[in-house]
Amino acid sequence: MKRLMQGNEAAARGLYEAGCCVASSYPGTPSTEITEEIAKYDDVYSEWSPNEKVSMETAFGASLAGRRSFCGMKHVGLNVAADPLFTVSYTGVNAGMVICVADDAGMHSSQNEQDSRHYAKAAKLPMLEPSDSQEALDYFKAAYEISEKFDAPVIVKMCTRVAHSQSLVEAGERQEVPERPYEKNIAKYVMMPGNAIKRHPVVEERMKRLADFAETSGLNRIDDGSDKSTGIVTSSTCYQYVKEALGDKFPVLKLGMIWPMPERKLKNFADTVDRLVIVEELDGFIEEHCKILGLKCEGKSLFGYLGELSQNIIAEKLGLPVTRGRKLDDSVKIPARPPLMCAGCPHRGLFFTLNQAGCTVLGDIGCYTLGAVAPLSAMDMTLCMGASVSAVHGFSKAGGKNVVAVIGDSTFMHSGMTGLANIAYNQSKSTVIILDNSITGMTGHQQNPTTGLNIKGDPAGKIDLESLCRAMGFNRVRVVDPYNLKECADVLREELDADESSVIISRRPCALLKHVKHNPPLTVDTAKCVGCKSCMKIGCPALSMKGGKAHVDETLCVGCGVCEQRCKFGAFKGGE
């Protein structure tokens, strides 16, 4: 029976049906739900790893032991896992190993717009690209067959639209795959130079065989069209845009296996049309390869390198009527809705304190990145996971003063510990603030090594941040409640004035966690409120001004009391 599935849900179903036994990932939008969904299957061991490098190495270990394995991540996470990625291409696998990377064209939840297809080419690994939920299920299953046939991990590239859209899927039954026996093979798996140099020719020969496979594989297909004046080469979600915009007007070569590409099929297809147009998001990956093959084609000159495409953009650039949907009236002014920290967010009080202290704040990736948003505007830099801790060390060594690093509990476990080790080892006078909200917040409340629970919510190992920081050489480790503004301000000043490095742990659980009990919402005594707007400087979405007086939205307020501490006139009072 067919049913609607989100692309990520269908991907998880494909992993399950293919007999995957071990799934190890780090959450990152838009890939997160694949691992959340596969964790619902008791036949598959699933976990959140501290970071993507660890998850890929865990998946490789499971493959080496003879079980089909999986690791998933978003595009920037593949940067973190690049080290094992390039070498596992040389070692190959034992049981099938599938790597999912999810790109985020349009940067809906990411700090850059990189195109992960380049990793497949650089690492010399096959990459598949589904265009809807059914293909997500089918391609993940196919990836295991390819992995074991060609002795290589296979990358499956999702994107935001395929990952988070829904379409009809027909699911099947789980295939129980026999365990492959592990056999010691030093020449294959021990990648010291003498062995690695002999594996490189194996990789190159494998790419030739994969290229031949791509020529006849059903993953790459041609949809016929009535008008041969133009032929379209495309893949992934762009295939859906092309079909919606053009229907069956032009022939389309859909590449489900994006690397290596079927060179003969591309050339033969080009010979059948007068004009060859490449429709792809982000970089001109297909276009560049076609030009290397000597094919005259157009692509980026029409569609550009930025953001997502759509059916309307494709129709417009090809000179066809735009008939799908409707364009917004430019005269209609839609109010801006910038992202904000939630009402009661434990990070708000800490960032307000940093703002008031005039600190230079080197930030990191997570909910707390929103500390950069007005009116707090309390962040000066965000680069990548863990960069705040390393950067504050460099900033301090260069003579910078009144500077702190902020990093979340999950991000600290991901890649903040090595930066902290550098501070301890090379002795900079740096202050690092770990924002411990007891969860991985931005990606939707996943557990991490500091929460004491695993991916299924069962008890797990729990890392004690205070003990860890002290073991790394920090004598000054302080814990503050970010709802207490005076405590935060006093501890911050003491640590900035100290003659040695320090760690401040700002600890209070995320206000959205189900088990967190909130105080009744606050109310405003309008007789005492003078309309000074001092409370508005904390940027809480539960606060507004009405008739010149502060107003609390009782449906949002969690009674954290931060606004109450800002009021010199006692206008706020606790709810009943």
C-alpha positions as CSV (number, residue, x, y, z in Angstrom):
1,M,0.0,0.0,0.0
2,K,1.2,3.5,-0.9
3,R,1.4,6.3,1.6
4,L,2.8,9.8,1.9
5,M,6.3,10.0,3.3
6,Q,8.7,12.8,3.8
7,G,11.9,12.2,1.9
8,N,13.9,11.7,5.1
9,E,11.4,9.2,6.4
10,A,11.5,7.3,3.1
11,A,15.3,7.3,3.2
12,A,15.2,5.7,6.6
13,R,12.7,3.1,5.3
14,G,15.1,2.3,2.5
15,L,17.9,1.8,4.9
16,Y,15.7,-0.5,7.0
17,E,14.5,-2.6,4.0
18,A,18.1,-2.9,2.8
19,G,19.2,-4.6,6.0
20,C,21.1,-1.8,7.6
21,C,22.3,-2.9,11.0
22,V,24.2,0.1,12.4
23,A,23.3,3.8,11.9
24,S,25.5,6.5,13.4
25,S,25.0,10.2,12.8
26,Y,25.2,13.8,14.1
27,P,22.0,15.9,13.7
28,G,22.1,18.6,11.1
29,T,19.2,20.1,9.2
30,P,18.1,19.0,6.7
31,S,19.4,15.5,7.3
32,T,18.3,15.0,11.0
33,E,15.1,13.1,10.5
34,I,16.7,10.2,8.6
35,T,18.4,9.0,11.8
36,E,15.5,9.9,14.0
37,E,13.2,7.7,11.8
38,I,15.6,4.8,11.5
39,A,16.0,4.8,15.3
40,K,12.3,3.7,15.5
41,Y,13.3,0.3,14.0
42,D,14.5,-2.0,16.7
43,D,16.3,-4.1,14.1
44,V,18.8,-1.3,13.6
45,Y,21.2,-0.1,16.2
46,S,21.1,3.7,16.0
47,E,23.0,6.5,17.8
48,W,23.9,10.2,17.9
49,S,27.6,10.5,17.7
50,P,29.5,13.5,19.1
51,N,30.3,14.7,15.6
52,E,30.3,13.6,11.9
53,K,33.8,12.4,11.8
54,V,33.1,10.0,14.7
55,S,29.8,8.9,13.0
56,M,31.6,8.0,9.8
57,E,34.3,6.1,11.5
58,T,31.7,4.2,13.5
59,A,29.9,3.3,10.4
60,F,33.1,2.2,8.8
61,G,33.9,0.0,11.8
62,A,30.5,-1.7,11.5
63,S,31.1,-2.3,7.8
64,L,34.5,-3.7,8.6
65,A,32.8,-6.1,11.1
66,G,30.5,-7.3,8.3
67,R,27.3,-5.4,8.8
68,R,25.6,-2.9,6.5
69,S,26.0,0.5,8.0
70,F,25.0,4.1,7.6
71,C,26.0,7.6,8.7
72,G,24.2,10.9,7.9
73,M,25.0,14.5,8.1
74,K,24.3,17.9,6.5
75,H,26.7,19.4,3.9
76,V,28.9,21.3,6.4
77,G,29.1,18.1,8.5
78,L,30.8,16.4,5.6
79,N,33.6,18.9,6.0
80,V,34.1,17.5,9.5
81,A,34.1,13.9,8.2
82,A,36.3,14.6,5.2
83,D,39.4,13.0,6.8
84,P,38.0,9.5,7.0
85,L,35.9,10.0,3.8
86,F,39.0,10.3,1.5
87,T,40.8,7.3,3.0
88,V,37.8,5.0,3.2
89,S,37.7,5.4,-0.5
90,Y,41.1,3.7,-0.6
91,T,40.4,0.9,1.9
92,G,37.0,0.1,0.5
93,V,34.4,-1.7,2.7
94,N,33.5,-5.2,3.8
95,A,29.7,-5.0,4.2
96,G,27.9,-2.1,2.4
97,M,28.4,1.4,3.8
98,V,26.1,4.3,2.9
99,I,26.9,8.0,3.6
100,C,24.1,10.5,3.4
101,V,24.8,14.2,2.9
102,A,22.0,16.8,2.7
103,D,22.7,20.1,1.0
104,D,20.9,23.3,1.8
105,A,20.5,25.4,-1.3
106,G,19.0,28.7,-0.1
107,M,20.7,28.4,3.3
108,H,17.5,27.8,5.2
109,S,19.4,26.6,8.2
110,S,23.1,26.8,7.3
111,Q,26.1,29.1,7.2
112,N,27.1,28.4,3.7
113,E,25.7,27.0,0.4
114,Q,28.4,24.6,-0.6
115,D,27.8,21.9,-3.2
116,S,28.6,18.4,-1.9
117,R,28.9,16.9,-5.3
118,H,32.5,18.0,-5.4
119,Y,33.3,15.6,-2.6
120,A,32.2,12.6,-4.6
121,K,34.5,13.7,-7.4
122,A,37.4,14.6,-5.1
123,A,37.2,11.4,-3.0
124,K,36.6,9.2,-6.0
125,L,33.3,7.8,-4.7
126,P,29.9,7.1,-6.3
127,M,27.1,9.5,-5.5
128,L,23.4,9.0,-6.0
129,E,20.7,11.8,-6.1
130,P,17.1,11.0,-5.5
131,S,14.4,13.5,-6.7
132,D,11.5,12.4,-4.5
133,S,10.5,10.2,-1.6
134,Q,10.1,7.0,-3.6
135,E,13.5,7.4,-5.2
136,A,14.9,8.2,-1.7
137,L,13.8,4.7,-0.5
138,D,14.9,3.0,-3.7
139,Y,18.2,4.8,-4.0
140,F,19.3,4.0,-0.5
141,K,18.6,0.3,-1.1
142,A,20.5,0.5,-4.4
143,A,23.4,2.2,-2.7
144,Y,24.1,-0.9,-0.6
145,E,24.1,-3.1,-3.7
146,I,26.6,-0.7,-5.4
147,S,28.7,-0.5,-2.3
148,E,29.2,-4.2,-2.0
149,K,29.6,-4.7,-5.8
150,F,32.3,-2.1,-6.2
151,D,33.9,-2.3,-2.7
152,A,33.3,1.3,-1.9
153,P,31.1,3.5,0.4
154,V,28.3,5.2,-1.6
155,I,27.2,8.8,-1.0
156,V,23.6,9.6,-1.3
157,K,23.0,13.3,-1.7
158,M,19.7,14.7,-0.4
159,C,18.7,18.4,-0.5
160,T,16.3,20.4,1.6
161,R,13.3,20.1,-0.8
162,V,13.7,16.3,-1.3
163,A,14.4,15.7,2.4
164,H,11.4,17.7,3.7
165,S,8.8,17.3,1.0
166,Q,6.3,14.5,0.9
167,S,5.3,12.2,-2.0
168,L,3.8,8.8,-2.4
169,V,5.9,5.8,-1.4
170,E,5.4,2.1,-1.7
171,A,7.3,0.4,1.0
172,G,8.5,-3.2,1.0
173,E,9.8,-5.7,3.6
174,R,13.2,-5.8,5.3
175,Q,15.9,-7.9,3.6
176,E,17.9,-9.8,6.2
177,V,21.5,-9.7,4.8
178,P,23.9,-12.3,6.1
179,E,26.8,-11.0,8.1
180,R,30.0,-10.8,6.0
181,P,32.9,-12.5,7.9
182,Y,35.7,-10.2,8.8
183,E,39.1,-11.3,7.3
184,K,42.3,-9.7,8.4
185,N,43.8,-7.9,5.4
186,I,46.7,-5.5,6.3
187,A,47.3,-4.5,2.7
188,K,43.7,-3.4,2.3
189,Y,42.9,-1.8,5.6
190,V,46.1,-0.4,7.1
191,M,46.6,2.8,5.2
192,M,50.3,3.5,5.9
193,P,52.1,4.9,2.8
194,G,53.4,1.6,1.5
195,N,49.9,0.1,1.4
196,A,48.1,3.2,0.4
197,I,50.1,3.7,-2.7
198,K,49.1,0.3,-3.9
199,R,45.4,1.0,-3.2
200,H,45.3,4.2,-5.4
201,P,45.3,2.2,-8.7
202,V,42.5,0.1,-7.3
203,V,40.5,3.2,-6.7
204,E,41.1,4.5,-10.3
205,E,40.2,1.1,-11.8
206,R,37.0,1.1,-9.7
207,M,36.0,4.5,-11.0
208,K,36.3,3.2,-14.6
209,R,34.0,0.3,-13.7
210,L,31.6,2.6,-12.0
211,A,31.5,4.8,-15.1
212,D,30.6,1.8,-17.2
213,F,27.9,0.9,-14.7
214,A,26.5,4.4,-15.0
215,E,26.0,4.0,-18.7
216,T,23.4,1.2,-18.4
217,S,22.1,1.7,-14.9
218,G,18.4,2.6,-14.6
219,L,19.4,5.3,-12.2
220,N,20.1,7.4,-15.3
221,R,17.2,7.6,-17.6
222,I,15.8,9.6,-20.6
223,D,12.2,11.0,-20.6
224,D,11.2,11.6,-24.2
225,G,9.9,14.9,-25.4
226,S,8.0,16.1,-28.5
227,D,10.3,19.2,-29.1
228,K,13.9,18.3,-29.9
229,S,14.9,21.9,-30.2
230,T,16.1,21.7,-26.6
231,G,17.3,18.9,-24.4
232,I,17.5,19.2,-20.6
233,V,20.1,17.4,-18.4
234,T,19.2,17.6,-14.7
235,S,19.0,15.8,-11.4
236,S,17.6,15.9,-7.9
237,T,14.8,18.3,-7.1
238,C,15.6,20.3,-10.3
239,Y,14.1,17.3,-12.2
240,Q,10.8,17.9,-10.4
241,Y,10.9,21.6,-11.3
242,V,11.7,20.8,-14.9
243,K,8.8,18.4,-15.3
244,E,6.3,20.8,-13.6
245,A,7.5,23.7,-15.7
246,L,7.9,22.0,-19.1
247,G,5.8,18.8,-18.9
248,D,6.8,16.5,-21.8
249,K,7.7,19.3,-24.1
250,F,11.5,18.7,-24.2
251,P,13.4,15.4,-23.7
252,V,15.1,15.2,-20.3
253,L,18.1,13.2,-19.3
254,K,17.7,12.6,-15.5
255,L,20.9,11.7,-13.7
256,G,20.2,9.6,-10.6
257,M,23.8,8.7,-10.4
258,I,25.5,12.1,-10.4
259,W,29.1,10.7,-10.1
260,P,30.6,9.2,-12.1
261,M,28.5,10.4,-15.0
262,P,27.5,8.3,-18.0
263,E,29.7,10.0,-20.6
264,R,28.5,8.1,-23.7
265,K,24.8,8.6,-22.6
266,L,25.5,12.3,-22.3
267,K,27.1,12.6,-25.7
268,N,24.4,10.5,-27.4
269,F,21.7,12.6,-25.8
270,A,23.3,15.8,-26.9
271,D,23.4,14.5,-30.5
272,T,19.6,14.2,-30.5
273,V,18.8,17.8,-29.6
274,D,19.6,21.2,-31.1
275,R,20.3,22.9,-27.8
276,L,21.6,21.4,-24.6
277,V,20.5,23.0,-21.3
278,I,21.8,21.9,-17.9
279,V,19.4,22.7,-15.0
280,E,21.1,22.3,-11.6
281,E,21.3,24.3,-8.3
282,L,24.4,25.8,-6.9
283,D,27.6,25.0,-8.9
284,G,27.8,24.0,-12.5
285,F,28.9,20.5,-11.7
286,I,27.1,18.7,-14.6
287,E,27.8,21.6,-16.9
288,E,31.5,21.7,-16.3
289,H,31.7,17.9,-17.0
290,C,29.7,18.3,-20.2
291,K,32.1,20.9,-21.4
292,I,35.0,18.7,-20.6
293,L,33.4,16.2,-22.8
294,G,33.3,18.8,-25.6
295,L,29.6,19.3,-25.5
296,K,28.2,22.8,-26.2
297,C,25.7,23.6,-23.5
298,E,24.2,26.3,-21.3
299,G,23.4,26.3,-17.6
300,K,24.8,28.8,-15.2
301,S,24.6,31.6,-17.7
302,L,20.8,31.1,-17.5
303,F,20.2,30.1,-13.9
304,G,23.1,31.4,-11.9
305,Y,24.9,30.0,-8.9
306,L,22.8,31.3,-6.0
307,G,20.0,29.8,-4.0
308,E,17.2,27.4,-5.1
309,L,15.5,27.2,-8.5
310,S,11.8,26.8,-9.1
311,Q,9.5,25.9,-11.9
312,N,8.8,29.5,-12.6
313,I,12.4,30.4,-12.8
314,I,13.1,27.6,-15.2
315,A,10.1,28.5,-17.4
316,E,11.1,32.1,-17.5
317,K,14.8,31.5,-18.3
318,L,13.7,29.2,-21.2
319,G,11.4,31.8,-22.5
320,L,8.2,29.9,-21.8
321,P,5.0,31.1,-20.1
322,V,5.1,31.1,-16.3
323,T,1.8,29.3,-15.5
324,R,2.5,27.6,-12.2
325,G,1.3,29.5,-9.1
326,R,1.1,33.2,-8.9
327,K,3.5,36.1,-8.4
328,L,3.1,38.2,-5.3
329,D,1.9,41.8,-5.7
330,D,5.1,43.9,-5.1
331,S,2.9,46.6,-3.5
332,V,2.0,44.3,-0.7
333,K,4.4,44.8,2.2
334,I,4.8,41.7,4.3
335,P,6.1,42.4,7.8
336,A,9.6,41.1,8.5
337,R,9.7,38.1,10.9
338,P,13.4,37.7,11.9
339,P,14.3,34.6,13.9
340,L,14.4,35.2,17.6
341,M,15.3,33.2,20.7
342,C,12.1,31.7,22.2
343,A,10.3,33.3,25.2
344,G,12.1,32.0,28.3
345,C,15.2,30.9,26.3
346,P,18.0,30.5,28.9
347,H,20.5,32.1,26.5
348,R,18.7,35.5,26.6
349,G,19.8,36.6,30.1
350,L,23.4,35.6,29.4
351,F,23.5,37.5,26.1
352,F,21.9,40.5,27.6
353,T,24.7,40.4,30.3
354,L,27.4,40.2,27.5
355,N,25.7,43.1,25.7
356,Q,25.7,45.3,28.8
357,A,29.4,44.4,29.5
358,G,30.4,45.5,26.0
359,C,32.1,42.2,25.4
360,T,33.5,41.0,22.1
361,V,31.6,37.7,21.7
362,L,33.0,35.0,19.4
363,G,30.0,32.7,18.7
364,D,29.3,29.2,17.5
365,I,26.6,27.2,15.7
366,G,23.3,26.6,17.5
367,C,20.3,28.4,18.9
368,Y,22.6,30.9,20.6
369,T,23.7,32.2,17.2
370,L,20.5,34.2,17.5
371,G,22.3,36.3,20.1
372,A,23.5,38.3,17.1
373,V,19.9,39.5,16.4
374,A,18.8,42.9,17.6
375,P,18.1,44.2,20.2
376,L,20.7,42.0,21.9
377,S,23.2,42.2,19.0
378,A,25.7,40.4,21.3
379,M,27.7,38.4,18.9
380,D,30.7,39.4,16.7
381,M,31.6,36.2,14.9
382,T,30.2,32.9,13.9
383,L,32.2,30.6,11.7
384,C,31.7,26.9,12.2
385,M,31.2,24.2,14.9
386,G,33.8,24.7,17.7
387,A,35.4,27.8,16.1
388,S,34.5,30.1,19.0
389,V,36.8,28.4,21.4
390,S,39.8,28.2,19.1
391,A,39.2,31.8,17.9
392,V,39.1,33.3,21.4
393,H,42.5,31.8,22.1
394,G,43.9,33.5,18.9
395,F,42.1,36.7,19.7
396,S,43.6,36.8,23.2
397,K,47.1,35.9,22.0
398,A,46.9,38.8,19.6
399,G,46.2,41.2,22.5
400,G,42.4,41.3,22.4
401,K,40.7,42.3,25.7
402,N,37.2,41.9,27.1
403,V,36.5,38.9,24.8
404,V,34.6,35.7,25.4
405,A,33.7,32.6,23.5
406,V,30.2,31.1,23.7
407,I,29.4,27.5,22.7
408,G,26.5,25.1,23.4
409,D,26.8,21.9,25.3
410,S,26.3,19.7,22.2
411,T,28.6,21.8,20.0
412,F,31.2,21.7,22.8
413,M,31.1,17.9,22.7
414,H,31.2,18.1,18.8
415,S,34.3,20.1,18.4
416,G,34.9,22.5,21.3
417,M,37.0,20.2,23.5
418,T,40.1,20.4,21.2
419,G,40.0,24.2,21.2
420,L,39.7,24.2,25.0
421,A,42.7,21.8,25.2
422,N,44.6,24.4,23.1
423,I,43.8,27.2,25.6
424,A,45.0,25.0,28.5
425,Y,48.1,23.8,26.7
426,N,49.2,27.2,25.2
427,Q,48.0,29.3,28.1
428,S,46.0,32.1,26.8
429,K,43.9,34.2,29.2
430,S,40.6,33.3,27.6
431,T,37.1,33.0,29.0
432,V,34.9,30.3,27.5
433,I,31.1,30.2,28.2
434,I,29.4,26.9,27.7
435,L,25.7,27.4,27.2
436,D,24.3,24.2,28.7
437,N,20.6,24.0,27.8
438,S,20.6,20.2,28.4
439,I,19.8,19.3,24.7
440,T,20.8,19.8,21.1
441,G,18.4,22.6,20.5
442,M,18.6,24.1,17.0
443,T,18.1,20.8,15.2
444,G,15.0,19.8,17.2
445,H,15.9,18.4,20.6
446,Q,18.3,15.5,20.0
447,Q,20.3,14.0,22.9
448,N,24.0,14.5,23.2
449,P,26.8,13.1,25.5
450,T,26.0,15.6,28.3
451,T,22.3,14.7,28.6
452,G,22.5,11.2,30.0
453,L,20.1,9.8,27.5
454,N,20.6,8.0,24.2
455,I,18.7,8.5,20.8
456,K,15.8,6.4,22.1
457,G,15.6,8.4,25.4
458,D,17.0,5.5,27.4
459,P,19.7,6.1,30.1
460,A,23.2,6.5,28.7
461,G,26.6,7.6,29.7
462,K,26.7,11.3,30.9
463,I,29.7,13.5,30.7
464,D,30.1,16.0,33.5
465,L,31.2,19.3,32.0
466,E,32.7,20.7,35.2
467,S,34.8,17.7,35.9
468,L,35.9,17.5,32.2
469,C,37.0,21.2,32.2
470,R,38.9,20.8,35.4
471,A,40.6,17.6,34.1
472,M,41.7,19.6,31.0
473,G,43.6,22.0,33.3
474,F,41.1,24.8,34.2
475,N,41.2,25.9,37.8
476,R,38.4,28.4,37.4
477,V,35.1,26.7,36.4
478,R,32.0,28.6,37.4
479,V,28.3,27.7,37.0
480,V,25.6,30.4,36.7
481,D,21.9,30.5,36.2
482,P,21.2,32.7,33.1
483,Y,17.9,33.7,34.5
484,N,19.8,35.5,37.3
485,L,21.2,38.7,35.7
486,K,23.2,39.9,38.7
487,E,24.9,36.5,39.2
488,C,25.8,36.4,35.5
489,A,27.2,40.0,35.5
490,D,29.2,39.4,38.7
491,V,30.7,36.1,37.6
492,L,31.5,37.4,34.1
493,R,33.4,40.4,35.4
494,E,35.3,38.3,37.9
495,E,36.4,35.8,35.2
496,L,37.3,38.5,32.7
497,D,39.4,40.2,35.4
498,A,41.1,36.9,36.5
499,D,44.8,36.4,35.6
500,E,44.2,32.9,34.1
501,S,41.8,31.2,31.7
502,S,38.4,30.2,32.8
503,V,35.2,28.4,31.9
504,I,31.7,29.7,32.8
505,I,28.9,27.1,32.4
506,S,25.5,28.9,31.9
507,R,23.1,26.1,32.9
508,R,19.4,26.0,32.5
509,P,17.4,23.6,30.3
510,C,15.7,24.7,27.1
511,A,12.4,26.3,27.8
512,L,10.7,24.0,25.1
513,L,11.7,20.7,26.7
514,K,8.5,18.9,27.8
515,H,9.8,18.1,31.3
516,V,10.6,21.7,32.1
517,K,8.1,23.2,34.6
518,H,7.4,26.9,34.1
519,N,6.3,29.6,36.4
520,P,3.0,31.3,35.8
521,P,3.2,34.2,33.2
522,L,4.1,37.6,34.6
523,T,1.7,40.6,34.4
524,V,2.3,44.3,34.2
525,D,1.0,46.9,36.7
526,T,0.3,49.6,34.3
527,A,0.1,52.2,37.1
528,K,3.8,51.5,37.9
529,C,5.0,51.2,34.2
530,V,6.5,54.5,33.0
531,G,7.0,53.2,29.4
532,C,10.8,53.4,29.5
533,K,11.1,50.3,27.4
534,S,14.0,49.1,29.4
535,C,12.4,45.6,29.4
536,M,12.3,45.6,25.7
537,K,16.1,45.5,25.4
538,I,16.1,41.8,26.3
539,G,14.3,41.0,23.0
540,C,11.7,38.6,24.4
541,P,8.9,37.9,22.0
542,A,6.4,37.7,24.9
543,L,6.9,41.4,25.5
544,S,5.5,44.4,23.6
545,M,4.3,47.9,24.1
546,K,0.6,48.7,24.1
547,G,-0.6,52.2,24.7
548,G,2.8,53.3,25.9
549,K,2.9,50.6,28.5
550,A,4.7,47.2,28.6
551,H,2.5,44.2,27.8
552,V,3.1,40.5,28.4
553,D,1.6,37.9,26.1
554,E,0.4,35.3,28.6
555,T,0.4,32.6,25.9
556,L,4.1,33.0,25.4
557,C,5.5,34.0,28.8
558,V,7.1,31.2,30.9
559,G,7.7,33.4,34.0
560,C,11.5,33.4,33.7
561,G,11.6,36.8,35.5
562,V,14.4,38.3,33.4
563,C,12.2,41.3,32.4
564,E,11.2,41.8,36.0
565,Q,14.9,42.2,36.9
566,R,15.2,44.9,34.3
567,C,12.4,47.1,35.7
568,K,13.4,49.7,38.2
569,F,9.8,50.6,39.0
570,G,8.5,47.2,40.0
571,A,5.9,47.1,37.3
572,F,6.2,43.4,36.7
573,K,4.7,41.0,39.1
574,G,4.6,37.2,39.3
575,G,1.5,35.5,37.9
576,E,-0.9,33.5,40.0
